Amino acid sequence: MWCWTTHTTGTGTDVSQRGIGVSQRDTDVHEVAREQMARSGRRYTANCRAVVDALGGAPQPLTVVEVLERATSVVQSSAYRSLALLERAGVVQRIVTTDDFARYELSQEISGHHHHMVCTECGNVADFELPEAFEDELDAVLREMARRGRFAPADHQLDVIGTCQDCPPG
């Protein structure tokens, strides 16, 4: 996956934030997670299922502390272990921000293609989707840049870096 970081001051482009709950998807998230874990030689345990439920019901990527607040049956050491196994299996994606806490979310294969707004002050990460026409144009530009650089792209991810509404501008 590519990670394209863009600093913007706002262009008026219509974007929408998203929050994908497990029950909102057509595919069975747990079945997909179980299959991906099996492909990586791992069992899909009750702790992994609880972590997937916590992430799937969140409107944005979560820290481990936030996962634990949502998955109350999971102890801290099991949460870290489950997140590591789920990440290796491609079920979960880790997002590193400017603060000391990584955030976790379901992989885009499960949750759908989206991008992130990352606050440089508090580390908060908000998901958003671009309008389809803009996403198509962005894909075309990135494919051309990759062609020129003799690079074989698999995907792209846009991270908008700035300050969230809850933090004073830095």
C-alpha positions, 0 to 999 in steps of 0.5 A: 500500500502507498502512503501519500501524505498531503498537507492541505489548507482546505480546497472545498473538496467535499469529503465525508467522514465514515464510521463502519459498524460490523452490522453495516457491511454486506459481508460477514466481517468475522468470516473474512477475519477467520479466513484471513487468520486461517491463511496465516496459520492462526486461530480466530479466537474469542479475544480476536473476535472481541477486538474485531467487534471493537474496531468494527463498531468505531467511527475512527481508528482506536488506540489500545486503551480505546479497544480495551474500553470497548472490548471489556472481556479482553485483558491488556496483554491479550489485546496487544497479542490479538492486535499483532496477530490480526495485523499480521493476518491482514485483518487489522491495519496499524496507523502510526501518528505523531503522538505515542499511541498507534491507532488500529482499524479494520483493514481496507479489504474489510472496511472499504477504501478510505483516507485519514485526517491526522491531528499533529497536536493530539494524534487523533485520526479521523477516517474520510472518503473522497467522492468517487470522481475525485478518487478516480482522478487521484488513482489516474494521477498516481498510476501515471506517477508510478509509471514514470517512476517505474513503480508497481502500485498496489493501492494508495492511502491519503493522510491529511496532516493538520490540526483537529477542531479540538486542538489549537492550531500549532 
